[in-house]
């Protein structure tokens, strides 16, 4: 067995031209597979970061039933916004920061324009601790975040354009109108200080005000409708969710980013599925290439096979020899292709790829990466796949009759 | 003592829809240590006969005993074992493995049967020296002349210490000087190692050295080989002394 492997490896290394032709197909296939997977890994990590650190936080806490009615932004399903409640949240292991929000639907009015919108009311400094990427989406963060303008409001540029119709002066006063907690229409003056960019697809007509403005408008002093939470490591998220549920009881619901931004998870699953499909096609094409060159090799080496049979090599050993040669080429292709793919991924990681998601106007950088597990899988698939696709050519070689093989087929 | 005993060996092939009869009942006995030539025109069945004696093919009917053992009906793997242990081959086209160097080609039949590498290497070097290949041990076949390649094939045939060496037109692709050297080498090995040689050839020089010539025609053995044997014995004695 060992000597057969030695012979197989020696044949592969010495038949440079034949080996190169077979390897080329494998190398290209494996390199492309690793590069695409690496890029997708980077894309998905960025997507995740963008969501978790730019919008949803790792976890969210609401009153039970809130998410079911989220479209109506129910103010009745609220919770305390105070030190005692926050201490309870921060007391759970791995939770590093919390921030309160009120989500409500209302209207914004400038001059003669009144437009419906969704509003997020946040405590800027604490918000940016949980979702730090969000800070960069605010065009005028100093005024909004610092509190220099107490009634500051930022809106999306779509909304801004709609509000600032012809002849509306830049500093025209604005007001925000919404039904308060008791259902009575309420209004507050606001100052439009800037534009907020969206880093996720979804509703385009949204705005952001400071939490205290909303609490006053909605008569919800000391209350909030959601808390967003940051954790030290995203991998702990399920554990943290379970601990929070235990600490808060059945009056509250705890959601992970996956629950809140299900479409992101679906998108990631769809991307992975498409990649698997592309990879499978690539794999089959490259392995068909291997099978083809192995068949050519059997034809090319008919006399050699006859000689081996003449000196007493059994059919099973001929079969084994060709299979081992294929597996050796497969493993070589996997290892070298894996290394080449990794090199490409590392270069791309160092340089970064700048992209903007559809439905978002915040560009960000993808840093591709591959996991050792994936590399191992690719090398194994290349090796075993080459072995599998060499079964027929190897069988053909082993079934040759010595007399005919010696005569060159 | 008889090494090869053939009785009533028949061989027929299916060529499309017609059946071609290559051997029509051959009886032949070859003693140990003989240096025998099989001769006959093209299509006479001599290569078929050598293939059957070499266990590369099986007879359709008849009995084949090698070293007293009936092997005519053994299966493919058993025959591979017999070829590996008892028979060496020298081919007209040398049939060396192109990616292996001289030493590796010579050792190949023993490597696949898992022999101890150190012992094998010693034996290989000795045989290589005997056939005059010492300066070319690490040359590849395509770096060697025809005569040198045939020496490699001879060394490969002998390294397994076989009882029988079959040579199918071994000098057909060589110039006359080289052919003479190869014939002399095989005679020397026959004498010194006591290995039985069986040739098929058209080459009159090989026949000159043969101690026995058997003739085959249309798949049957022709009579009258004794005279040739006596004649070749005389020539052989003259060559030796």
Interface residues (C-beta under 8 A of the other chain):
Chain A: X3 X4 X7 X10 X11 X14 X15 X303 X304 X306 X307 X308 X309 X310 X311 X312 X313 X314 X315 X316 X317 X401 X402 X403 X406
Chain B: X51 X54 X56 X57 X76 X77 X80 X81 X82 X83 X84 X85 X89 X91 X93 X95 X96 X97 X98 X99 X100 X108 X109 X111 X112 X113 X114 X156 X160
